[in-house]
Amino acid sequence: MKWHVFRKSPELPAGSRWPIHKRPGEYESDVDALIRAMLERDDVRQDQQVAWDRWWLDPTPLIRTRSAARELEKTAGESEKPATG
């Protein structure tokens, strides 16, 4: 899939509520139960999978992080040089 071509996200009716059923016999927060309930819908699960894949496979943040690290190394190396004057 091309990352500049996006599928339309699922539209949910205004005021829609998700049935939250916590798992019996084990701890589960309200948020975890809500997310699990939302992901039971195929259109929502597919939409979130595409979003995750796009975020996970996008090299841009890594490139930015590496270039920032290089810049930091350069400035750290310059500050360690003795001052001439």
Rosetta blueprint (number, residue, H / E / L):
1 M L
2 K L
3 W L
4 H L
5 V L
6 F L
7 R L
8 K L
9 S L
10 P L
11 E L
12 L L
13 P L
14 A L
15 G L
16 S L
17 R L
18 W L
19 P L
20 I L
21 H L
22 K L
23 R L
24 P L
25 G L
26 E L
27 Y L
28 E L
29 S L
30 D H
31 V H
32 D H
33 A H
34 L H
35 I H
36 R H
37 A H
38 M H
39 L L
40 E L
41 R L
42 D H
43 D H
44 V H
45 R H
46 Q H
47 D H
48 Q H
49 Q H
50 V H
51 A H
52 W H
53 D H
54 R H
55 W H
56 W H
57 L H
58 D L
59 P L
60 T H
61 P H
62 L H
63 I H
64 R H
65 T H
66 R H
67 S H
68 A H
69 A H
70 R H
71 E H
72 L H
73 E H
74 K H
75 T H
76 A H
77 G H
78 E H
79 S H
80 E L
81 K L
82 P L
83 A L
84 T L
85 G L
